[in-house]
Amino acid sequence: MAHREPKGVLHTYVGLKKPEGWVSGIGFSDPASVVAYVAKEFDGWAPELTALLTDGETTPVPRPIYALPVEHRWNRVPGVTLLGDAAHLTAPSGEGANLAMYDGAELAKAIAVNTADIEAALLAYETDLFPRSASEAAEADRMQEVLFGDNSPQSLLDFFTSHQTTK
């Protein structure tokens, strides 16, 4: 993935589905070695595409992606609950901020309905939160597979093709 920043700076991002040890085994003190190591993952790709990585203008930075399990839940803790990424940390899917705002609104509604019993409010909120979180986490996992799975980039092309409308 690549995009231009202000003043014409080109930022390139590489997403790979690798074990955490793969990233931690790269010596990030030598940017050229990092680029060469990562570029090997794209052997056989068109030079115009690999040049986005090999001819980049910024120093490589590792950014591991962490996610909670799809069915993540917790036992009720009196007076405490979670929302946003704390409640349902997923791989980036474009929904993180939306979910956090929705969680906040749902928590506020549950408290407004149960002003005399905060524990009932928190229980009601969490009862609705867990299935919603699981659904969004499953969708984020599915998109990670589309973007970075063994069939990528073909899976991404198939994704876009399946959403085309015919005239």
N, C-alpha and C positions, 0 to 999 in steps of 0.2 A: 504494500500500500504506500502511496506517496501523495504528498500535497505540498503546495507552495505556501510559505510563510511570507510575512511582509518583507520587503526589500529583496524579493526573489530567492530567498533561502529555500532549498528543497529538503524536506524531511521525508525520509523513507522508513517504513516500519516493516519488520519481518515477523510474521506469526508462525511459529512452528509448534507442533504437538510433540514435545520431547519430555523425557523425565527431568525432574529438577536438577539432578546431578549433571546432566548434559550442559546446562547453562553455567552452573557453578564451576565446571571444569574448564571453562574458557578463561584465559588470562586477559582481562580487560585493560591491562596496563599498556598493551600494544594494539592500538586501533586497527592498524593494517592487518595484523594477524587475525583479529576478530572478524574483520570483513572477509578475509580469505576463507576462514573456517566456516562461516555461515554461508558464504557464496557456494561452497561445495554442495550444499543442500539443493542447489538449483542448477546443477550440471545438466546440460542438454536443453536448457531454456533459451529462448531467443536472446541474443546479446543486448538488444534494445531494452529488454526487461531486466536482465541481470545488471546492466549498467546503472539502474536506479539504486542498486545496493553498492556495487563496487566503486561507483563514481560519486558517492554521497558526499555532502559538504559538512556533515556533523559527526561527532564522535559517537560510536556505538554505546548504547546504554542498555543493560539488561532490565527487563520489566516483566518478571514472572507474573502469571495470572493465577490467582487463588480463588477457590470457590468452596462453599459449604456443600455437603451432600444434598441431593435433590429433595429428599424427604426430611430435611433437618427440622428438628423440634427440640424443645426444652421443657422441663418440668416447671410448673408454676412456681414462681418465687414471689411471695407476698410483697406487694407494692412496687414490683419491678416488671418491666417488659422491654422489648426491643422493637425497633422499626428501621426501615431502610436497610443499608448494607449490613448493619449489625444483625438484623433478623434473617436476611436472605442474600448473603454475598454470593454473587454469581459472576461468571465470566462476562465481559462487556457484551451487551446485547442491545443497547440503546434504550433500555427501560429503567435503569437504575434511579435516576432522579424522579421519573414518573412514579415508580413504586414507592419511593420514600415519601413523596407528597401525598400519595394515596393512603399510605399507612398512617401518616399524620392525621389526615382527614377522618379516616375510619376510627382511629383511636379517640379523636375528639368527639365523634358521634357517639361512640360507646360510653364515654364518660358523661356526655350530656344526658343520655338516656338513663344512666345509672349513677346519678350524682350522690345518692345516699350510700352506695356500695361500690367503692373503687375496685374491690376484688372481682365483683361481678362484671364490671366494665372491662377490666383487663382480661378476664376469662373469655368474655364475648369477643373482644378484639382478637385474641390469639386463636380462638376457635375458627374465625374467618380467615385469619392471616395464614395459617399453616397450609391449607389446600391451595390458596392463591399463590403463596411463595413456591410451593412444589411445582405448580403449573409453569410459573415463570422460569424457574430454575431448569426445568426439563426443556423448555424452549431455548434457553440460553445454551444448554449443552448441545441441543440439536444444531443450533447455528454455529457453534464452535466446530462441530463435525463437518458441516457444509464448508466452512471457511478453511479449516486446517486439518481435516481428516485425510485418510489415506487416498481418497478419490479426488482431493482438491488439486487443481482448480476446476476440474470438470464438474464437480458437485456444485460449485458456485455458478458456473455457466448454466447447469441444469436448473438451479433454483430460479435464476432470472428468466430463463426460457419458459419455465412452468407458470410464470406470472404475467406473461405477455397476453394481451388481448388481441383478438383477430378482428379485422375490419370487414 
